[in-house]
Amino acid sequence: MVGLLVGFVPSALSLLSGNTISVNGIAIVGWTGVWIVTVACGLGGFLFGAIWALVLRAIAIASGR
């Protein structure tokens, strides 16, 4: 949820201030760019959380609880 918020708020504010969102040098105009950034940040946050959940679970199993 935090990743979605971190992606949506800055990109929406950037769009409303008149800037064009650029991803890898490609300009994406309008709300499509906002949603692409939002999904990318949400996916990144999900993967970050999933990896840390696996790491902490592996440490718990290795320590024998």
Beta strands, then each sheet from edge to edge (+ up, - down):
strand 1: 21-23
strand 2: 26-28
sheet 1: 1+ 2-
end
